[in-house]
Amino acid sequence: MCGRFFRHGVTWADYRAWLDLIPPDDTDPPEPTYNAAPGSWQPILRKTRDGHAELTPALWGLVPSWWKKPLKEKTFTTFNAKSETVAEKPVFRGAFRHHRCLVPVSGYYEWTGRQGAKTPFAIGLRNRRHFCFAGLYDVAHIDGSELHSFTVLTTTPNDATAGIHHRMPVILHQSDYERWLDTDNRKVDDLFEPFPSEDMHVWPVGPDVGYVRNNHSGLIEET
């Protein structure tokens, strides 16, 4: 599972180094975030119809295009999608076929330990300040407005993370970014392999990382 992530500042030059991104005029890149949670708006990278890359905000928690009810009536959780079943699940299969994206991050958090006394760990890549998760996005029309949303794909853990959680996000090598975004290419199962343990860095962090503001008021504690 991946229920929290963080992202240091990413410059337009960084994004251009990944893909053929054309930065918007007179617009700063997204600000850093150190406790991104499901239900928040985060930048994703995707391809436009003309084949160029664009950076756009999307809601973390995929809402499928066929969903027409008010968002508050959505009861299923879609901030993660299992890579093993994503091509068949009704909630995700349309996005998998047509709407793949990249989720720029610098790392993510997981918790381990007994209930009420869990220890948070940050997990990133060695010698890499930024990288991307494999994601899917979709566009739903609700109450006359377009809602852009996304999910993060997960896979089995590698040796570095297996002791913390039984799942980990699908982390892509930069050389595979274009291939993942090419939805004409359906043979991408090999990209779902766990990222090499030797390239990952895991370290404990303070307990405050477990608190985020929700969409209304107050604080939500990670459990």
C-alpha positions in Angstrom: 0.0 0.0 0.0 1.0 3.6 -0.4 -1.1 6.0 1.7 1.4 8.9 2.1 4.2 10.3 0.0 6.4 13.3 -0.1 7.9 15.4 -2.9 10.8 17.8 -2.8 10.8 20.8 -5.1 10.9 19.7 -8.8 12.0 22.3 -11.3 10.7 22.6 -14.9 14.2 21.5 -16.0 13.8 18.3 -14.0 10.4 17.6 -15.7 11.9 18.3 -19.1 14.7 15.9 -18.4 12.1 13.1 -17.9 9.7 13.8 -20.8 9.0 16.3 -23.7 7.2 18.6 -21.2 6.5 22.1 -22.4 6.3 24.3 -19.2 3.4 26.7 -19.1 4.3 30.4 -19.4 4.8 32.4 -16.2 3.8 29.5 -14.0 5.9 28.1 -11.2 6.2 24.3 -10.8 4.1 22.7 -8.0 5.3 23.4 -4.5 6.9 20.7 -2.4 4.8 18.5 -0.2 5.9 16.4 2.7 2.7 14.6 3.7 0.6 14.0 0.6 -2.5 12.0 1.5 -5.4 10.4 -0.3 -8.1 13.0 -1.0 -5.5 15.7 -1.7 -4.7 17.3 -5.1 -1.3 16.4 -6.5 0.4 16.9 -9.8 0.6 14.0 -12.3 2.4 13.7 -15.7 0.4 12.4 -18.6 0.4 12.5 -22.4 -1.9 14.9 -24.4 -3.7 13.8 -27.5 -0.9 15.4 -29.6 1.7 13.3 -27.8 3.2 15.9 -25.6 3.6 15.6 -21.9 1.7 17.8 -19.5 1.7 18.3 -15.8 -1.8 18.7 -14.3 -3.4 18.5 -10.8 -5.6 15.5 -10.0 -7.4 14.2 -6.9 -5.6 11.3 -5.3 -8.3 8.5 -5.3 -9.4 7.5 -8.7 -13.0 8.2 -9.7 -13.9 6.1 -12.8 -15.4 7.8 -15.8 -18.6 5.9 -15.4 -19.3 7.3 -11.9 -22.1 9.9 -12.1 -23.3 10.1 -8.5 -22.1 12.8 -6.0 -18.6 12.2 -4.9 -19.7 11.9 -1.2 -21.6 8.7 -2.2 -18.4 6.9 -3.3 -17.7 4.3 -0.7 -14.9 2.3 -2.4 -11.2 3.1 -1.9 -9.2 3.7 -5.0 -6.0 5.5 -4.0 -4.0 2.3 -4.7 -4.5 -0.3 -7.5 -3.0 -3.8 -7.4 -0.9 -4.2 -10.5 -1.8 -7.9 -10.7 -5.5 -7.2 -11.2 -5.6 -3.7 -12.6 -6.3 -4.8 -16.2 -9.5 -6.7 -15.1 -11.0 -4.7 -12.2 -14.0 -2.6 -13.5 -12.9 0.4 -11.5 -9.4 0.5 -13.1 -9.4 -1.4 -16.4 -10.6 1.6 -18.5 -7.9 3.8 -17.1 -5.3 1.1 -17.6 -6.2 0.8 -21.3 -6.4 4.5 -22.0 -5.1 6.8 -19.2 -1.7 5.9 -17.7 0.2 8.6 -15.8 3.3 9.2 -13.8 3.2 10.5 -10.2 6.3 12.6 -9.3 7.6 11.9 -5.8 10.7 11.9 -3.7 9.6 9.0 -1.4 6.8 7.6 0.6 5.9 6.6 4.1 4.9 3.3 5.7 4.2 2.3 9.3 5.0 -0.9 11.2 4.5 -2.1 14.7 1.5 -2.8 17.0 -1.7 -0.8 16.8 -1.3 2.5 18.6 2.5 2.4 18.7 3.5 2.2 15.0 6.8 3.5 13.8 6.8 5.5 10.5 9.5 5.0 8.0 10.4 7.1 4.9 11.3 5.1 1.8 13.2 6.7 -1.2 15.8 5.9 -3.7 19.6 6.2 -3.2 21.2 9.2 -5.0 17.8 10.1 -6.5 16.0 13.2 -5.3 13.0 12.7 -7.6 11.4 9.7 -9.3 7.9 8.5 -10.4 5.3 6.0 -9.4 3.3 4.2 -12.1 -0.2 5.7 -11.9 -3.6 5.7 -13.7 -5.9 8.7 -14.1 -9.5 9.1 -15.2 -11.9 11.9 -15.9 -15.4 11.8 -14.5 -18.3 14.2 -15.1 -20.1 15.0 -11.9 -22.7 17.7 -11.4 -21.7 19.3 -14.7 -18.0 19.5 -13.9 -14.9 17.5 -14.9 -13.1 15.7 -12.1 -9.6 14.5 -12.8 -8.3 11.8 -10.4 -5.6 9.2 -10.1 -4.4 6.1 -8.4 -0.9 4.7 -7.6 -0.2 1.1 -8.6 1.3 -1.3 -6.1 3.2 -4.6 -6.3 4.8 -7.1 -4.0 7.6 -5.7 -1.8 11.3 -6.1 -2.3 13.7 -7.2 0.5 14.3 -3.7 1.7 10.6 -3.0 2.4 9.0 -6.5 3.1 9.6 -6.1 6.8 7.6 -2.9 6.9 4.6 -3.6 4.6 3.3 -6.4 2.3 2.9 -4.0 -0.6 5.0 -1.3 -2.2 4.3 1.2 -5.0 5.3 0.4 -8.5 8.5 2.6 -9.0 9.5 3.1 -12.6 13.0 3.6 -14.0 13.3 6.8 -15.9 14.1 4.8 -19.1 10.6 3.3 -18.9 8.5 6.5 -18.5 7.7 6.8 -22.1 6.9 3.2 -22.4 4.4 3.3 -19.5 2.6 6.3 -20.9 2.2 4.6 -24.3 -1.2 3.0 -23.9 -0.9 1.4 -27.3 1.6 -0.9 -25.6 -0.2 -3.4 -23.5 2.9 -5.5 -22.7 4.0 -3.7 -19.5 3.7 -6.5 -16.9 7.5 -6.5 -16.5 7.3 -2.9 -15.2 5.4 -4.2 -12.1 8.4 -6.0 -10.7 9.6 -4.6 -7.3 12.2 -1.9 -7.6 15.7 -3.3 -6.8 16.4 -3.3 -3.0 20.0 -2.1 -3.4 18.8 1.1 -5.0 16.4 2.0 -2.1 16.9 3.8 1.2 14.7 3.2 4.2 14.9 5.3 7.4 12.8 6.0 10.5 11.1 9.4 10.8 9.2 11.3 13.5 5.7 10.5 14.5 4.3 13.8 13.3 4.3 12.5 9.7 1.2 10.6 10.7 -1.0 13.7 10.9 -2.6 15.5 8.0 -5.4 18.0 7.7 -8.5 16.6 6.1 -10.8 18.3 3.7 -12.9 19.9 6.4 -11.3 20.6 9.8 -9.3 19.0 12.5 -6.6 16.3 12.1 -6.6 12.7 11.0 -4.1 10.3 12.6 -2.6 7.5 10.6 -3.5 4.1 12.1 
